[in-house]
Amino acid sequence: MLSIGYRNYVLCERVVAVITPESRPVKSLISRARENGKLIDATMGKKTKSVIITNSDHIVLSANTPETIAHRVRELKDKSLVNNTKAE
């Protein structure tokens, strides 16, 4: 599970992209997700710093930066590789 801040998690395998929310196309993507019931706001009222796109077409808003989330994904993948190596 990938921590996206404030004790909120998403499945790492579901993450397709982590992007910044400033551009007009991303704001439109968020608006459409809200209209379609596919928006998950995990910011706890803080400023949105990253937008996580999942393979189920859900959009998750996080108060963590894209760099922080990417770092956590790398840590999880590295940990997974170490565990798989030990199992062999």
C-alpha positions in Angstrom: 0.0 0.0 0.0 1.2 3.5 -0.9 0.8 6.2 1.7 -0.5 9.4 0.1 -0.7 11.4 3.3 -2.8 11.7 6.4 -3.1 7.9 6.9 -4.6 7.5 3.4 -3.4 4.8 1.1 -3.8 3.5 -2.5 -2.7 0.3 -4.0 0.7 0.9 -5.6 -0.2 -1.5 -8.5 -3.2 0.8 -9.4 -1.2 4.0 -9.8 -0.7 5.0 -13.5 0.6 8.5 -13.0 1.3 11.2 -10.4 1.1 14.7 -11.7 0.9 18.3 -10.5 -2.5 19.9 -10.5 -1.7 23.3 -11.9 -2.4 22.9 -15.7 -5.8 23.5 -17.3 -6.1 20.0 -18.7 -5.5 18.5 -15.2 -8.0 20.8 -13.7 -10.5 19.7 -16.4 -9.7 16.0 -15.6 -10.4 16.7 -11.9 -13.7 18.4 -12.7 -14.8 15.5 -14.9 -13.9 13.0 -12.3 -15.9 15.0 -9.7 -18.9 15.0 -12.0 -18.6 11.2 -12.7 -18.1 10.3 -9.0 -14.6 9.1 -9.6 -12.8 11.8 -7.5 -11.3 10.9 -4.2 -10.1 13.9 -2.2 -7.4 12.7 0.4 -6.1 16.2 1.1 -7.9 16.6 4.5 -8.6 20.2 3.5 -5.0 21.1 2.6 -3.8 22.4 -0.7 -3.7 19.8 -3.5 -0.1 19.2 -4.5 -0.5 16.1 -6.6 -3.1 14.3 -8.6 -2.9 10.5 -8.7 -4.4 8.7 -11.7 -5.4 5.1 -11.2 -6.0 2.3 -13.7 -9.6 2.2 -12.6 -10.0 5.8 -13.9 -10.3 7.2 -10.4 -8.5 10.5 -9.6 -7.0 10.9 -6.2 -6.0 14.3 -4.8 -3.1 14.4 -2.3 -1.5 17.1 -0.2 1.9 15.4 -0.8 4.1 16.5 -3.7 4.5 14.2 -6.7 8.2 13.9 -5.8 7.3 12.5 -2.3 4.8 10.0 -3.7 7.3 8.9 -6.4 9.9 8.4 -3.7 7.5 6.2 -1.8 6.7 4.2 -4.9 10.4 3.6 -5.5 10.8 2.5 -1.8 8.0 0.1 -2.1 9.3 -1.4 -5.3 12.8 -1.7 -3.9 11.4 -3.4 -0.7 9.4 -5.7 -2.9 12.5 -6.7 -4.9 14.5 -7.4 -1.7 11.6 -9.6 -0.3 11.3 -11.5 -3.6 15.1 -12.1 -3.7 15.0 -13.5 -0.1 12.1 -15.9 -1.0 14.1 -17.5 -3.8 
